[in-house]
Amino acid sequence: MPLVELVPNFSEGRNQEVIDKILNALKSAGSAKVLDARADPDHNRLVVTMVGEPDACFNAAFAGIKIAAELINMDKHSGEHPRIGATDVVPFVPVSGITLEECAELARKLAEKVSSELGIPTYLYEAAATRPDRVNLANIRKGQYEGLKEEIKTNPDRKPDFGPSELPKAGATVIGAREFLIAYNIYLNTDNVEIAKRIGVNIRHKNGGFRYVKSMGFETKPYVQVSMNLTNYKETPMHMVVETVRREAARYGVMITETEVYGMIPVDALLDASEFYLQLNDKWERNQVIEKKLEEVSRNEKAELKNLSVQGFIKELASDSPAPGGGSVACVAGSMGAALGAMVSRLTIGKKGYEDVSDYFSEKVKELDQLHHQLTLLIDKDANAFNGVMKAFKLPKETEEEKSLRSAKIQEEYKNAALVPLETVKTCKSVLNILLDIGLKGNKNALSDIAVGAMNALTGLKSAALNVEINLPAIKDEKFKNEVKAELSSILSGLDEKVTNLVEEARNNF
């Protein structure tokens, strides 16, 4: 599942009512999650960090831009931070399963939509930029809102990528795609803002400082601030910047009082700093951090289909990948049949009027729990079986020996691809045997559930049988094929009638 980080910056950090309305619009737009929201009254700016699937972040961004345009009048705005609009900048950042180029395309589509539907001029920056001079955000924000308001009308270089060459009261919005950025502030024990400004000039890239640092000095209370955007923490790590600012500050007889991360930060950026200051040696590994190790374990588990959410599984199923496919769906259907049987059993055990069958259902619930667990494991096993066939076809076939090995491996994988759904067939048959035996013995309020469970188990069984049959023609071992066909025929015999009878019997007792 592709994930994107969205970091919209709004020109409001003082009016809590406006801030709340913006956040509510972002949260209400869809499934993207707000991870962090910080409002700074000195900068008069709200920075929000969200994560979600591309479409969800797209919808959230548009909703945020729309509400900000309604609530923020840039003619009345003031603050320390450079800005050109109510929604000043909206970057999309690739997190997983999506490229920077795809995020750039997302940015372009959003910019066009914002301009066409809201009448707001939009500029594209960083990876989405259409011109070299617009890669750098500072170039687009030159002169800020007040300067752009006049220049956009007459200067061709300030013409927006989309929208009118005239600023509404919501100003303009810069939209783009970039890698992770760390907003980092260092406070000095002085109220002399000129010192902060000089240090900001000395460390920023365009003045000969660090390649991936954009910095300025600001007057904040009670101390001044060197405000930075670290655009590549891997190439220019935080501790290197801090030590340089510390030495620069000492030249003016001041020192660092504290530092501040504004918004979210990758954990590896903090680990870089920890390793530097703790002087950890080459025997140190980051998976010694328990949270990193747990993250690794969790990531491996989430890669399995059985650990996906219902929505996640269905989306994966709907993708252009051939696996998961019908075989995995058969396992899901069978496992739901077993789970429904377990539910009916639990609704019966210990209930008044069912004392005589409580022991019986106590046994059945154990069996059904085991069966739906087995079928859940088969979801991934079936998908992997098909992937094995695909890998076998990709084996080299240049020499006669390679051709022979490849042919043998293909036959081996086809057999496995037939045997795995056959295991599903047998497991679903075990589920059906229990559900048919339970019949109408369970809680009368759950008669429909036992019937639905039986129908699901039968669907899983017959679906898995189809996945066995589709692999048989590719198998050359005739004895194997005949044995499998005979076993399938024996299992399927009479099941349709038995399930139909159970369903009708349940219906007649509603």
ROROKOL-841729 format. One line per field, with one value per residue (C-alpha): residue in one letter; x, z, y. Coordinates in nm, 4 decimals. Each point is the difference from the previous one (the first is absolute). Example, Ala and Ser with C-alpha at 12.3 -4.5 7.8 and 13.67 -1.06 7.14 Angstrom:
<pts>
aa: (A,S)
X: (1.2300,0.1370)
Z: (0.7800,-0.0660)
Y: (-0.4500,0.3440)
</pts>
This chain:
<pts>
aa: (M,P,L,V,E,L,V,P,N,F,S,E,G,R,N,Q,E,V,I,D,K,I,L,N,A,L,K,S,A,G,S,A,K,V,L,D,A,R,A,D,P,D,H,N,R,L,V,V,T,M,V,G,E,P,D,A,C,F,N,A,A,F,A,G,I,K,I,A,A,E,L,I,N,M,D,K,H,S,G,E,H,P,R,I,G,A,T,D,V,V,P,F,V,P,V,S,G,I,T,L,E,E,C,A,E,L,A,R,K,L,A,E,K,V,S,S,E,L,G,I,P,T,Y,L,Y,E,A,A,A,T,R,P,D,R,V,N,L,A,N,I,R,K,G,Q,Y,E,G,L,K,E,E,I,K,T,N,P,D,R,K,P,D,F,G,P,S,E,L,P,K,A,G,A,T,V,I,G,A,R,E,F,L,I,A,Y,N,I,Y,L,N,T,D,N,V,E,I,A,K,R,I,G,V,N,I,R,H,K,N,G,G,F,R,Y,V,K,S,M,G,F,E,T,K,P,Y,V,Q,V,S,M,N,L,T,N,Y,K,E,T,P,M,H,M,V,V,E,T,V,R,R,E,A,A,R,Y,G,V,M,I,T,E,T,E,V,Y,G,M,I,P,V,D,A,L,L,D,A,S,E,F,Y,L,Q,L,N,D,K,W,E,R,N,Q,V,I,E,K,K,L,E,E,V,S,R,N,E,K,A,E,L,K,N,L,S,V,Q,G,F,I,K,E,L,A,S,D,S,P,A,P,G,G,G,S,V,A,C,V,A,G,S,M,G,A,A,L,G,A,M,V,S,R,L,T,I,G,K,K,G,Y,E,D,V,S,D,Y,F,S,E,K,V,K,E,L,D,Q,L,H,H,Q,L,T,L,L,I,D,K,D,A,N,A,F,N,G,V,M,K,A,F,K,L,P,K,E,T,E,E,E,K,S,L,R,S,A,K,I,Q,E,E,Y,K,N,A,A,L,V,P,L,E,T,V,K,T,C,K,S,V,L,N,I,L,L,D,I,G,L,K,G,N,K,N,A,L,S,D,I,A,V,G,A,M,N,A,L,T,G,L,K,S,A,A,L,N,V,E,I,N,L,P,A,I,K,D,E,K,F,K,N,E,V,K,A,E,L,S,S,I,L,S,G,L,D,E,K,V,T,N,L,V,E,E,A,R,N,N,F)
X: (0.0000,0.1578,0.0366,0.0601,0.0914,-0.1862,0.1338,-0.2285,0.1089,-0.2739,0.0415,-0.1754,0.1591,-0.1979,-0.3742,-0.0926,-0.3466,0.1460,0.2645,-0.2663,-0.2111,0.3001,0.0899,-0.3597,-0.0115,0.3211,-0.1228,-0.3488,0.1227,0.0745,0.2211,0.3310,0.1147,0.1196,0.3218,0.1001,-0.1262,0.1995,-0.1038,0.2628,-0.1284,0.3314,0.0143,-0.3818,0.0099,-0.1606,0.1988,-0.1892,0.1442,-0.2278,0.0544,-0.2279,-0.0525,0.0553,-0.3685,-0.0752,0.2824,-0.1075,-0.3549,0.1222,0.2303,-0.2784,-0.2384,0.2616,0.0800,-0.3708,-0.0851,0.3164,-0.0945,-0.3375,0.1379,0.3345,0.0328,0.3610,-0.0477,-0.0274,0.2668,0.3332,0.2631,0.3716,-0.0087,0.0148,-0.3365,-0.2017,-0.3359,-0.2579,0.1217,0.3622,0.1583,-0.1211,0.2673,-0.0670,0.2732,0.0385,-0.0050,-0.0375,-0.1287,0.0098,0.2718,0.0947,-0.1072,-0.3463,-0.0264,0.0972,-0.2859,-0.2329,0.1194,-0.0629,-0.3546,-0.0722,0.1432,-0.2216,-0.3101,0.0626,0.0373,-0.2939,-0.2478,0.1127,0.1529,0.3282,0.3265,0.2264,0.3725,0.1804,0.3289,0.2730,-0.0547,-0.3220,0.1556,-0.0512,0.2915,0.3501,-0.0451,-0.3072,0.1644,0.1009,-0.3011,0.1761,0.0097,-0.3771,-0.0611,0.2315,-0.1677,-0.2604,-0.3725,0.0339,0.2647,-0.1657,-0.3322,0.1371,0.2556,-0.2340,-0.1975,0.2894,0.3091,-0.0088,0.2487,-0.2560,-0.2812,-0.1407,0.0086,-0.3785,-0.2674,-0.0400,0.2791,-0.1689,-0.0023,-0.3283,-0.0083,0.1082,0.3232,0.1803,0.0927,0.3218,-0.0486,0.2686,0.1737,0.3167,0.1852,-0.0228,0.0725,0.0784,-0.1145,0.2576,0.0468,0.2905,-0.0484,0.2865,0.0223,-0.0221,-0.2647,0.2341,-0.1663,0.2942,0.2103,-0.2620,-0.0247,0.3775,0.0200,-0.2960,0.1822,0.3262,-0.1454,-0.2480,0.0885,-0.0529,0.2572,0.2623,-0.1195,-0.1327,-0.1341,-0.3354,-0.0725,-0.2379,0.0202,-0.0971,0.0233,-0.3208,-0.0937,-0.2015,-0.0730,0.1950,0.2969,0.0838,-0.0268,0.1996,-0.2771,0.0962,-0.1367,0.2297,-0.0874,0.2225,0.0880,0.2028,0.2461,-0.0097,-0.0740,-0.1510,0.2948,0.2340,-0.2243,-0.0365,0.3761,0.0598,-0.2654,0.1520,0.3432,-0.1460,-0.1964,0.3130,0.1639,-0.2652,0.0194,-0.3362,-0.1040,-0.2806,-0.2753,-0.2119,-0.1008,-0.3376,-0.1280,-0.3061,-0.2350,0.1037,0.3463,0.1340,0.1391,0.3235,0.0790,-0.0070,0.2014,0.2658,0.0327,-0.0045,0.2766,0.2122,-0.0375,0.0147,0.3005,-0.1418,0.2510,-0.0295,-0.1399,-0.3183,-0.3027,-0.3242,-0.2128,0.1328,-0.2600,-0.3021,-0.2483,0.2006,0.0051,-0.3741,-0.0544,0.1968,-0.2050,-0.3244,0.1010,0.0656,-0.3340,-0.1903,0.1457,-0.2184,-0.3494,-0.1545,0.1078,-0.1609,-0.3179,-0.3154,0.0299,0.3712,-0.0575,-0.2760,0.2175,0.2859,-0.2422,-0.1238,0.3529,0.1630,0.2062,-0.1105,0.0445,-0.1944,-0.2711,-0.2834,0.1929,0.0547,-0.3643,-0.1039,0.1995,-0.1686,-0.3451,0.0782,0.1489,-0.3087,-0.2183,0.2039,-0.0034,-0.3787,-0.0272,0.2261,-0.2165,-0.3194,0.1710,0.0991,-0.3521,-0.1273,0.2466,-0.1368,-0.3242,-0.3310,-0.1823,0.3169,0.1556,-0.0177,0.2124,0.2519,0.2705,-0.0636,0.0432,0.3062,0.1688,-0.1239,0.1240,0.3538,-0.0100,-0.1432,0.2518,0.2795,-0.1532,-0.0507,0.3592,0.1228,-0.1990,0.1353,0.3561,-0.0936,-0.0811,0.3718,0.1004,-0.2271,0.1319,0.3589,-0.0748,-0.0995,0.3034,0.2136,-0.1305,0.0814,0.3545,0.0552,-0.0899,0.2640,0.2838,0.2766,-0.0425,0.3105,0.1570,-0.1569,0.0789,-0.1690,-0.3030,-0.0271,0.0313,-0.2512,-0.2530,0.0317,-0.0416,-0.3097,-0.1591,0.0889,-0.1552,-0.3158,-0.0505,0.0454,-0.2440,-0.2569,0.0729,-0.0350,-0.3616,-0.0654,0.0992,-0.2528,-0.2643,0.0638,0.0026,-0.3267,-0.1478,0.0938,-0.1752,-0.3113,-0.0102,-0.0170,-0.2558,-0.2255,0.0283,-0.0850,-0.3044,-0.2743,0.1385,0.1387,-0.1527,-0.3261,0.0844,0.3000,-0.1590,0.0735,0.3662,0.0488,-0.1641,0.2173,0.3037,-0.0808,-0.0519,0.3353,0.1807,-0.1541,0.0942,0.3570,0.0144,-0.1364,0.2129,0.3138,-0.0956,-0.0041,0.3515,0.1121,-0.1572,0.1488,0.3537,-0.0504,0.0233,0.3559,0.1118,0.1454,-0.0207,-0.3210,-0.0095,0.0154,-0.2766,-0.2328,0.0463,-0.0744,-0.3105,-0.1328,0.0551,-0.1786,-0.2952,-0.0333,0.0126,-0.2529,-0.2531,-0.3350,0.1174,-0.2248,-0.3111,0.1066,0.0689,-0.3239,-0.1939,0.1660,-0.0791,-0.3648,-0.0333,0.1399,-0.2313,-0.3045,0.0848,0.0420)
Z: (0.0000,-0.1066,0.2768,-0.0306,0.2573,-0.0445,0.1750,-0.0720,0.1471,0.0744,0.0751,0.3365,0.3364,0.2353,-0.0525,0.1581,-0.1547,-0.3502,0.0841,0.1257,-0.3148,-0.2231,0.1959,-0.0058,-0.3787,-0.0398,0.2228,-0.1551,-0.3593,0.0125,0.1506,0.0183,0.3623,0.1711,0.1809,0.1197,-0.0042,0.1332,0.0050,0.0631,0.0927,-0.0790,-0.3478,-0.0194,-0.1680,0.0348,-0.1141,-0.0287,-0.0685,-0.1467,-0.1373,-0.2229,-0.3412,-0.2931,-0.0740,0.3688,0.0335,-0.3240,0.1320,0.3383,-0.1631,-0.2162,0.2966,0.2069,-0.2781,-0.0558,0.3640,0.0503,-0.3011,0.1587,0.3440,-0.0527,-0.1523,-0.1035,-0.0167,0.3794,0.0668,0.1699,0.1395,0.0115,-0.2499,-0.3772,-0.1678,-0.3133,0.0781,0.2491,-0.0795,-0.0602,-0.1035,-0.0461,-0.0530,-0.0689,0.1348,-0.1021,0.3016,-0.1473,-0.3150,-0.2003,-0.1818,0.0188,-0.3641,0.0826,0.2845,-0.2457,-0.2284,0.3002,0.0699,-0.3589,0.0044,0.3301,-0.1233,-0.3082,0.2054,0.2566,-0.2711,-0.2146,0.2840,0.2601,-0.2213,0.1937,-0.1950,0.0566,-0.0448,-0.0249,0.1855,0.0799,-0.1914,-0.1566,-0.1266,-0.3663,-0.0036,0.1541,0.1804,0.1803,0.1513,0.2983,0.2049,0.1060,-0.3608,-0.0319,0.3316,-0.0818,0.1080,0.1928,-0.0402,-0.0167,-0.2736,-0.2022,0.0082,-0.2332,-0.2008,-0.0984,-0.2105,-0.2082,0.0310,-0.2333,0.2279,0.2828,-0.2113,0.1899,-0.1374,0.0294,0.0652,-0.0385,-0.0011,0.2824,0.3703,0.1842,0.3744,0.0503,-0.1858,-0.1930,0.0918,-0.0734,-0.0535,-0.0613,0.0827,0.2011,0.2277,0.3800,0.1387,0.3617,0.1310,0.2690,0.2188,0.2242,0.2737,0.1193,0.3377,-0.1423,-0.1211,-0.2700,-0.3175,-0.2142,0.1472,-0.0988,-0.3475,-0.0519,0.1082,-0.2253,-0.2940,0.0771,0.0171,-0.2882,-0.3331,-0.2280,0.2013,-0.0026,0.3038,0.0216,-0.3229,0.1453,0.2399,-0.0467,0.2950,0.1291,0.3270,0.1735,0.2984,0.2404,0.3718,0.2223,-0.2140,-0.3692,-0.2272,-0.2857,-0.2005,-0.2464,-0.2520,-0.0305,-0.3428,0.0122,0.3518,-0.1355,-0.1831,0.2511,0.3404,0.2842,0.2363,-0.2588,-0.0264,0.3778,0.0582,-0.2675,0.1448,0.3451,-0.1229,-0.1937,0.3064,0.2165,-0.2299,0.1135,0.3655,0.0042,0.0304,-0.0927,0.2622,-0.1690,-0.3378,-0.1446,-0.2584,-0.1602,-0.1235,-0.0701,-0.0408,-0.1242,0.2844,-0.1918,0.0202,0.3806,-0.0043,-0.2108,0.2724,0.2796,-0.1624,-0.0404,0.3551,0.1676,-0.2164,-0.0726,-0.1689,-0.3068,0.2075,0.0481,-0.2166,-0.0118,0.0437,0.3564,0.0587,0.1057,-0.1862,-0.3225,0.0452,0.0658,-0.3078,-0.2069,0.1344,-0.0546,-0.3565,-0.0806,0.1490,-0.1876,-0.3254,0.0487,-0.1489,0.3138,0.1949,-0.2350,0.0925,-0.1872,-0.2105,-0.0557,-0.1134,-0.2400,-0.1477,-0.0459,-0.1589,-0.2402,-0.1094,-0.3228,0.1906,-0.0772,0.3642,0.2234,-0.2182,0.0119,0.2116,0.2813,-0.0243,0.0398,0.3241,0.1259,-0.0768,0.1769,0.3028,0.0313,-0.0055,0.2825,0.1948,-0.0248,0.1308,0.2925,0.0694,0.0073,0.2341,0.2415,-0.0113,0.1052,0.2721,0.3487,-0.1258,0.1656,-0.1804,-0.1567,0.3047,-0.1602,-0.2984,0.1732,0.0184,-0.3636,-0.1127,0.2227,-0.2083,-0.3293,0.0730,0.0518,-0.3310,-0.1896,0.1490,-0.1196,-0.3465,-0.0589,0.1141,-0.2523,-0.2790,0.0910,-0.0370,-0.3374,-0.1354,-0.0345,-0.0766,-0.3048,-0.1256,0.0448,-0.1866,-0.3101,0.0370,-0.0030,-0.3464,-0.1259,0.1389,-0.1649,-0.3405,0.0488,0.0454,-0.2669,-0.3101,-0.2064,0.0207,-0.0190,0.3673,0.0955,-0.2094,0.1707,0.3488,-0.0851,-0.1370,0.3094,0.2305,-0.1885,0.0404,0.3703,0.0554,-0.1968,0.2213,0.3070,-0.1466,-0.0245,0.3396,0.1970,-0.1094,0.0487,0.3630,0.0078,-0.1433,0.2718,0.2772,-0.1226,-0.0094,0.3670,0.0772,-0.1904,0.1783,0.3363,-0.1127,-0.1497,0.3221,0.2078,-0.2157,0.2097,0.3384,0.0763,0.1249,-0.1906,-0.0324,-0.2160,-0.2468,-0.2927,0.1072,-0.0109,-0.3437,-0.1279,0.1467,-0.1909,-0.3248,0.0448,0.0755,-0.3086,-0.2122,0.1297,-0.0728,-0.3548,-0.0767,0.1196,-0.2115,-0.3085,0.0869,0.0191,-0.3363,-0.1850,0.0786,-0.1014,-0.3812,0.0333,0.1989,-0.2025,0.2752,-0.0976,0.3137,0.2174,-0.1986,0.0146,0.3748,0.0647,-0.2239,0.1784,0.3415,-0.1040,-0.1366,0.3239,0.2175,-0.2078,-0.0280,0.1604,0.1685,-0.1940,0.1070,0.3637,0.0291,-0.1814,0.2451,0.2987,-0.1346,-0.0644,0.3404,0.1660,-0.2044,0.1017,0.3665,-0.0134)
Y: (0.0000,0.3326,0.2569,0.3729,0.2635,0.3283,0.3130,0.2983,0.3359,0.2525,0.3713,-0.0093,-0.0659,0.2236,-0.0375,-0.3344,-0.0025,0.0220,-0.2608,-0.2412,0.0447,-0.0703,-0.3135,-0.1195,0.0433,-0.2003,-0.2823,-0.0117,-0.0254,-0.3720,-0.2670,0.1922,0.0309,0.3173,-0.0954,0.3444,0.3596,0.2965,0.3639,0.2682,0.3494,0.1744,-0.1480,0.0132,-0.3381,-0.3440,-0.3028,-0.3293,-0.3442,-0.2663,-0.3500,-0.2030,-0.1505,0.2381,0.0662,0.0566,0.2544,0.1688,0.0440,0.1234,0.2548,0.1394,0.0214,0.1828,0.2475,0.0673,0.0745,0.2089,0.2122,0.0675,0.0879,0.1766,0.3461,0.0527,0.3779,-0.0098,-0.2634,0.0642,-0.2338,-0.0744,-0.2864,0.0652,-0.0737,0.0739,-0.1536,-0.1192,-0.3472,0.0881,-0.3280,-0.3598,-0.2659,-0.3683,-0.2296,-0.3673,-0.2323,-0.3505,-0.1658,0.3245,0.1923,0.3667,0.0316,-0.1348,0.2512,0.2729,-0.1044,0.0098,0.3551,0.1083,-0.1346,0.1736,0.3302,-0.0115,-0.0877,0.2752,0.2617,-0.1113,-0.0521,0.2567,0.2685,-0.0051,0.0443,-0.3002,-0.0545,-0.3353,-0.0509,-0.2546,-0.3288,0.1315,0.3255,0.0866,0.2455,-0.0201,0.3312,-0.1369,-0.3066,0.2133,0.1119,0.3200,0.1227,-0.0367,0.1779,0.2896,0.3235,-0.2005,0.0630,0.3758,-0.0054,-0.2758,0.1829,0.2668,-0.1975,-0.2819,0.2486,0.1329,-0.2209,-0.3068,-0.1791,0.0076,-0.1471,-0.3025,-0.3536,-0.0104,0.2579,0.3762,0.2589,0.1819,-0.0782,-0.0489,0.0685,-0.3631,0.0763,-0.2733,-0.3556,-0.1902,-0.3734,-0.2585,-0.3242,-0.0495,-0.2368,0.0236,0.3456,0.0801,0.3379,0.0709,0.3085,0.0954,0.2622,0.2218,0.1762,0.3489,0.2426,0.1314,-0.1262,0.1129,-0.2834,-0.2575,0.1506,-0.0078,-0.3636,-0.0841,0.1583,-0.1813,-0.3519,0.0082,-0.1515,0.2982,0.1989,-0.2759,-0.1971,-0.3519,-0.1494,-0.1025,0.2856,0.2917,0.2368,0.3423,0.1908,0.1070,0.2125,-0.2172,0.0365,-0.0030,-0.1110,0.0200,-0.2980,-0.1492,-0.1646,-0.2740,-0.2413,-0.3022,-0.1388,-0.3096,-0.1127,-0.2935,0.2256,0.2846,-0.1559,0.2002,-0.0362,0.1510,0.3056,0.0321,-0.0117,0.2629,0.2324,-0.0553,0.1103,0.2956,0.1123,-0.0170,0.2552,0.2491,-0.0997,-0.1795,-0.3620,-0.2369,-0.0163,-0.2653,-0.1379,-0.0883,-0.2460,0.1528,-0.2697,-0.3579,-0.1489,-0.3367,-0.2086,-0.0610,0.3724,-0.0228,-0.3216,0.1747,0.2625,-0.2591,-0.2025,0.3139,0.1293,-0.3424,-0.0962,-0.3420,-0.2291,-0.2216,-0.2894,0.2003,-0.0842,0.1956,-0.3089,-0.0038,0.2713,-0.2013,0.2208,-0.0420,-0.3760,-0.0113,0.2177,-0.2518,-0.2899,0.1900,0.0900,-0.3654,-0.1021,0.2691,-0.1315,-0.3075,0.0125,-0.1458,0.3083,0.2521,0.1825,-0.1019,0.3153,-0.0617,-0.3578,0.1019,0.2748,-0.2448,-0.2427,0.2682,0.0940,-0.1213,-0.2552,-0.3613,-0.0977,0.0039,-0.1451,-0.2474,-0.2480,0.2486,0.1096,-0.3647,-0.0138,0.3180,-0.1391,-0.3260,0.1743,0.2222,-0.3128,-0.1523,0.3288,0.0236,-0.3545,0.0927,0.3059,-0.2071,-0.2456,0.2759,0.1428,-0.3406,-0.1054,0.0714,0.1521,-0.0830,-0.2775,-0.1381,-0.1657,-0.3447,0.1020,0.2286,-0.2692,-0.0887,0.3600,0.0448,-0.2681,0.1394,0.3515,-0.1309,-0.1864,0.2965,0.2433,-0.2259,-0.0308,0.3718,0.0544,-0.2595,0.1598,0.3428,-0.1314,-0.1479,0.3499,0.0786,-0.3566,0.0001,0.3365,-0.1207,-0.3216,0.1938,0.2247,-0.3156,-0.0870,0.3500,-0.0201,-0.3386,0.1426,0.2710,-0.2520,0.0100,-0.2198,0.0649,-0.3471,-0.3457,-0.0573,0.3279,-0.0891,-0.3392,0.1477,0.2726,-0.2503,-0.2198,0.2999,0.1182,-0.3433,-0.0046,0.3439,-0.0858,-0.3046,0.2179,0.2541,-0.2787,-0.1563,0.3237,0.0688,-0.3708,0.0539,0.2853,-0.2342,-0.2578,0.2612,0.1528,-0.3517,-0.0444,0.3303,-0.1088,-0.3358,0.1800,0.2595,-0.2687,-0.1991,0.3102,0.0633,0.1583,-0.1092,0.3453,0.3224,0.0582,0.3705,-0.0939,-0.2428,0.2294,0.0163,-0.3752,-0.0047,0.2855,-0.1735,-0.3178,0.1926,0.1765,-0.3238,-0.1618,0.3020,-0.0198,-0.3724,0.0237,0.3067,-0.1763,-0.3034,0.2232,0.1174,-0.3619,-0.0827,0.2974,-0.1182,-0.3643,0.0404,0.1350,-0.3070,-0.2868,-0.2630,-0.1809,-0.2131,0.3112,0.1690,-0.3020,-0.0405,0.3688,-0.0058,-0.3080,0.1563,0.3201,-0.1935,-0.1966,0.3141,0.1956,-0.2790,0.0886,0.3215,0.2365,-0.1907,-0.0214,0.3738,0.0853,-0.2187,0.1705,0.3461,-0.0900,-0.1638,0.3145,0.2228,-0.2061,0.0560,0.3784)
</pts>
